């Protein structure tokens, strides 16, 4: 083999080995990163569920105790969705509903809403939104305590006519310069309580499989 051919072969082998090593490093990095992202997402979901239904109100693993529900317009769910069940001593003590309101100032607001078996709110948290920073983003628990005021309330407390912001004759404070965002959240929470009241028996006795196929209006 001529020196030139030998050099070409050696260069090709070197490039091949470099490509293999690089692919291996990239694959390993992706695997580690993917697992880390998945773990972080799982931890984030668990934290959100625990904030909505505190540990004192359940003794089960919330992430593992789910129920499949049919589409529900009242909750902004246009397709089959998953809710979580909190249990104590084997009995369902609360449900956590994923709710989306389309009434936000800048788009959809996704919420987690916990409701105990007796119809009282155990907690409400915002999962995602695009509301105005410094104004509408005060619905986040890390930005203000506004969202925490719902815990302990029920469909009759305050009365139905009071489920509105104070500017509109209701009970709940709005934010200075931002009424649309809190109004959207208040309305979403009220609709969730109405949904629970209408389907309480089904929610509290729900099996681990899908509950029916008909959309809930």
RACOR-V208587 format. One record per helix or strand of 3 or more residues. SS is the DSSP state (2 for helix, 1 for strand). FROM is the first residue (numbers start at 0). TO is the last residue. If there is no record, write none. Layout:
ss/from/to
SS/FROM/TO
SS/FROM/TO
This chain:
ss/from/to
2/2/51
2/54/56
2/61/63
1/65/68
2/72/74
1/80/87
1/90/100
1/108/115
1/119/127
2/135/138
2/145/149
2/159/161
2/165/167
2/179/203
